[in-house]
Amino acid sequence: QVQLVESGGGLVQAGDSLRLSCAASGRTFSSDTMAWFRQAPGKEREFVVSIRWSGDSSYHADSVKGRFTISKDNAKRTVYLQMNSLNPEDTAVYSCASTRSVIITTSTAEYNCWGQGTQVTVSS
């Protein structure tokens, strides 16, 4: 059982940057995949980016390529989401999730552990 806690959300202006953190505790495995999802007001939750504890490869949604970067600190069991060039369309609740699936997936249903989410609001 993995516990995930997000932090770092807030209110920023368009063009600003923000760094989110997701601290994992409990039983984690190097083969686990960590991902960030977001849910904008009135919209379905969507995949943003993912990374495995093992290795450095990551997978990004087209909407955030070139702007968002996922990174990690294995010793601290913390995953980060660096968000640059933010725009109002990025406004959403950002949630950290974990899956032990061995395949690359962007499906919400494949992630069994979730954090409480952190609000990111970008003003125009």
N, C-alpha and C positions, 0 to 999 in steps of 0.2 A: 504494500500500500504506500503510495507516494503522496505527500502533501506539498502543494504548490501555493506560493504566496507572491503576488505581484505588487509592485510599487513603482513610483516615479511618474505617474500620470499627473495632469494638470491642465491649466489654461494657458495657451500660447497664441501668438499671432502668426498669420500666414507667412511662410518663409523661415520660421524659426525651427530649432531642433529640440528634440527631447529624447531622453534615454530611459527606457523602462527596464526593470529588473524582475526576474522570476527566480525565487529561491526554492530549491527542492530539498525535501527532507524525507526521512523514512527509507524504505527499501527501493533503491535505484540500481539500475544495471547499465553497464557500458553500451549495451545494445539498444537501449531505449532511445526513442526519438522525441525531442522536445519541439513544440511548435507554438507560434503565436497566431491567434485568431482575433477577429474584431467583429463587433456588431454595431452598426450605425442605427440611429433612431428609425424605427419603422422598417428595417431591413433584416434579412436573414444573416446569421453569423457566417463569416467568410474566412477562408484560410489566408494567412499573410506570408509566413515563412517558417521553415523548420530546419533542425539540425540534430545530429546524433551526438551523444556524449563521446563516442569514439569517432575519431577522424574529424576533419574540418569541412567536409562538404555540406552544402546547404541548398535548399530549394526555395525560390521566391515566387510569389504570385506576380504576374505581369504588371499589375497596378502599382507595385512598389519597387520594382527593379530599378536600381540606380539611385534610389532614395533611402531605402531601409536596409540595414545590415544587422544580421544576427551574429552574436558571438557568445562565448561561454568561458567560465572559469571552473574547470573540473574540480579543483581543490575545494572551492567554496560551494560547489554544486549549484551554481547560479548561471542563468542564461540571460542575456541582455538583448534588447532591441533598440538599436540606434536609429532614430527617425530624423531625417533631414528634409529640408524643403517642404515642410508640412503645408498642407492646404486644407480648406474647410471640409473637403470630401474625406479627409482622414479622421474626422471627428467620429469617435466611437468608443465603446467599452472594449478594451484590449484584454484578452484572457490568455493565460499560459496553459498549455495542455501537454499531456504525456501519453505515449502509446508504446506498447511492446511489440507492435506489428513489425514484421521483418521486411515489409514492402513500403515503398514510398507512397504516402497517401496524403491527400488534402481533405479527406472526408471527415466531417465532424464526428460521425458515428464510430470511427475507428479509434478515437481518443477516449480513453476510459478515466483519466484523471484530469481534473480541472481546478484552476485557481479561482478566486472570487472575482477577479477582474479589476481593472483600474481605468478610470475615465480619462480620456484625452479629448480636449476640446480646442479646436483651432478657429480663431476668429478671423474674419476677412477684413 
